[in-house]
Amino acid sequence: MAVFVQNEQTLCIKPVSRHMVDRIMRAVRDCETSPKLGVSSVADKDPACAGQFLVYANYASARDAGRARDALETWVADKWPASLGSPRPRIMLKAEMGSVYFAVYVANAPPGTTPGELERLFQGYGRLHTSPCISAIRGSDDEFFVNFATFEGAHAVLQAALRRELRFGGSVLVANAARNTQFINELMDTMRGDGRYSFALDDARRIGERMSDWSPTPSSIEALLRAIPASFVLDRQTRLFHLIDRSAPLSPHQSAPPASSPPRPSNRAPSPLVYTEEEGRAMKQNTDAMNHFLHDNVDVLHDLFLKVWFAAYGDVWVDSDGWASSSAAVLQQELCLGHLPPVMLEPIADWDLTTLASALNATSLKATLASMWTRAGIAADSDATHARCMVLVEERMVSSHEDLQKYLGSFSAAGTSPTAAVQTIRFLRNILSHLKGSVTGLPARCFILFCELASEALSTLAAMLGCGHTERVKMRRALLLLGAAEAPPRSRSSSPDCAGSTRDDDCISVCSTVSAGSAGQECRNKVKDWSVDQVLGFFASCKFPTAGVSAGQVDGTTLLSLWEHSDVEAIFTAPAPDGMGFNKLMYLGRLKQEMICLLANDSSPRL
């Protein structure tokens, strides 16, 4: 009569080659804790173990199975001959086969480190997954994926890495959340940022669909949540998951404590920031402007990817056309992806900013990018302090100081490291795409910080390309700042004629953004306050030559001084760097028109 055996009572041993099956089964029977319910072997259906066998050992209780597992693991470690050339079999409970795992990406290990050596280190943080617990990344000798059976183990490693306590062989290891771990972190951050502590399974799936990296399969999300009972509890009646969090409001509301009791500290989450309607519109405009700025510079990442690819593989990139080209197949292996996202199967000219930044994080491309920067001997100054980034926490752009830590390493090195610059662009784009809670756009302080970080990162990458990329990044930054400086008030009483600028139309003056009712002296003072970047933006928007502005570092005060100089025509028509580089027709025509409009109601310029 067949006997039903619980998965917790069955040991699975795999992979086992055909000629070792009898030896394994004999060792199982000879173990001190014998399998009273039988031993059997079957062909392993796992494609990764084709041609191998799987041995099942059934025990009378889960305790017996655990004891036998410990004994057999010792036997395998001591007795399995290394000369066989086949991997040592893994021993696991049947309940653990196909179970969820939480991955952590680990880098900066000493060259020559093996997964077995790291296994002893990471076992101290939590139980490792059985299949396989640590895997080396192809083409690298210092990068690994570590798979934990519990989320708590993966989280402990990430916290140790933030404190720079994750060390091995004299090296400080770097750790980032990978598959499943990244999703859980994103889910918790989003729910806490929204002030929501109960959510449906569909809410979690939507968050997974928005993720650009390490997104889980929709069918696995429920199993992931059930695997973390310390953080998520399922209400079987409402089918809602509840996030366990000390900062969550108490529910249901409890009666007030007796008067004699001391007041208890509030565990409620901080109240959301409240913005006026005008502030909300300005924040959305800032977000749109920053998104446009990042995507306007996609040509920098596009050209850099092609250059780095050729340097890494000695061949040009081959576009896909609905099917994976040879280049795309190599990139898929480098990124450790089971399948490429659909956008990567399109011609590279159609790739967006996020896709290019993700591709540049491939192992060989990152190494080549770093070596090219070293050989170029490029140096740049960067703000090494973290104080300026605290505005992200203060304005609730990130949920907490701990969340900010994962960005700071890249942000502080964006001006000195191309790999950090690429990561900074990815982080900025990710923050803009996943705004937290009541935050509807970029507050003014965050807009300034984003502009600085994006400019540092893009300037670092453009410096590796030359050929005008650096100047184009400067021009786009100048236009971004000019737009922010000249944007009119967006109050309900604002004139619709001042609602925006039309820089793309040569026939409309750039100063259409200046209020028609502004006094002349006010216009003049506004121009005097312009920086060099804003003057560059004004010239670029009017399609005027900018070489003279760059060479002479012409700011607003200097521009007015040159315009009112007695020899103004000679100054503006002389070639750069001795003059502004205008031809006579442009000077007498477009420049005159723009300057008269810019300095409306003020003294007429002398031509």
C-alpha angles and dihedrals in degrees: 000000000000116000122211111230123196117237089241089061096053127083119205121203118194151208100019122167118227096253092050098051095091092047092051093047091049091051090050092052093046092052116114089244103053125203100250093184096054145268126250141168130216136176111272110245093196107115089218089060099043112165092017131109135231122217120209122200117189120205134192093242142009089249091057090049091053093050092048090049092056092048094047093048089055091048093050092049093048104035109028106110113237090204093072092082092219123109120262111260120253121232118212142152114262087237089064096054109107092004120147122269137196115223131208124192111223125190142168095055115155112272112269095029112151127213089243092059092050091047091069090052098049096043086075091065099051146314112309122223116257101231109072106331097189128019129182118233113245114257095015132092097193106042127082143165114230116199118204125195090218133045090224090064093051091046091051090055092050091050091049090051091052089054090047089239096122100100135160131171093351094308128111105230122222118220132188132176113264135177116355092353091069091049094052091048091049091048093050093046092050095047094047091045090052092045089238120137098171124057142162126244090251090059090056091048092053090053089051091051091054093055115104095195130044095357111176125232110261091237092058099051097086091050090050092053093046089051091064104058091159090065107024130043123186118222102213094200099051095026088227125138116226120211111222106223133154091219093055117113113257114256132225096031111251125220117263115273119249116280091249092059117095114247113266120228114257116253094192120127115253113275115260120259114259121216131190120243091255092050090049092054091048091050092052090049089051090051093050092047093051093047090051091048093052094046093044086063095052087111089070093058092040095055092040092053092052092047094048092044091055091047092050100045105019092235138086122260114265114215122230121231104202091310128068113270121211089264092050091050090055091048090051090056092045091053092045091233125156089215135359120254112254092250091061089059090062125083110286090243086070096051116115129223095268093050094049092048091050091049092051088059091068110125100247093040092052091051092047092047091053093047093048090052091050093050092047089056091217117167130189137177118243134181101252094187121096096209094095091056093056088084086077090064094041092052092043093242086134123029102235147349089267091056090050091057093071090060101042098075092058095037094054093048099041091106096047107035127050093205090053089046091055091047091048091056090050091049094048091049090047093051091049091050096048107042112181128241116310093358106115100175147339116314114218095260092050091047090057091048093048090049091052095046095044091047092050092049096044093045089053092053094041090053088064091056104041112176094114097309093116092052092047091053089050091050093050091048090050091052090049092052093042090054091050092048097046099040107123122231111282097215123142089253094053116124113252088227089069096048098112150338128266104207095154092065114078092197095062121073118245089228090068083101090066114093110254091223096055116120118248094243090052090054091048093050090049091054091047089058093056118119124221089263092055092050088050089051092051092050093044093050089052092047090243122150111269103188092094092050091052094044095048097034089232112194128180096277091049092048092055091046092052092045092054094043117119091236095045096138094053091048095051097042097045113102119256136295090030093042142007096275101235123148115231096252092052091046095051094039122031098017093051091049093049096046094048089051092045093052096038116172091011127106111301116255115252112243 
